[in-house]
Amino acid sequence: MPDTLAGRLMLKLQWAVAGLSYGLTNYRHPLRLPSLAASRDARRMAGVAATPLECVELFNAVTACEKLPGDMAEAGVYRGGSAAVMLAASRLKRLHLFDTFEGLPHAEAGFSAGEYLGSDKDVRDNLSQWPNRIVLHKGLFPDSAIGLEQMRFSFVHLDLDLYDSTAAALEWFWPRISSGGILLSHDYPLIDGVVQAFHEFFDGRPEPFIPLSGNQCVAVKH
């Protein structure tokens, strides 16, 4: 941050807000404006169950993977808000969307069965700007991925809320991510089951995963 009066005031403001266990981010930089604009558009189209900062992180991760081989995937779609961010960030890649499209399959840790219901019609309608770039896979994961074992992915986004769903998605997707590809998950460290699934999966592997600001974590495939 520049050593100017405005810079010093901004730094003091950020530390003051940090005293309340919150953080501030500057979205005015030209490199951040496209990601914020895409996040606003996604919120208008489908709503997003994420903060602006989390949407920006998602957008940037997808953009970074644009040069890598493989499609994109999201497990846990809701009504398609984060999928809209991903499609806006990528120019050409297809996006595979895995969900029951009937809400959460069972109750766990404060969540109710059927919560976060977004039907496949809702998702298609909300993502109608990209009809030829989305492929919906309906059902419980990983059963909904049967027949896709030979696929490779450049980027994967998880937003599954539940321990068993997150653990199953890590086991299935990680071997199928291209070298240099990124897996980004929502709800870390907010949801204990997601935290448990990530630690169990990565503690015995050479690759680290990194908690981000907000409720996200990320891992890069070697």
Disulfide bonds with the S-S distance in Angstrom:
none
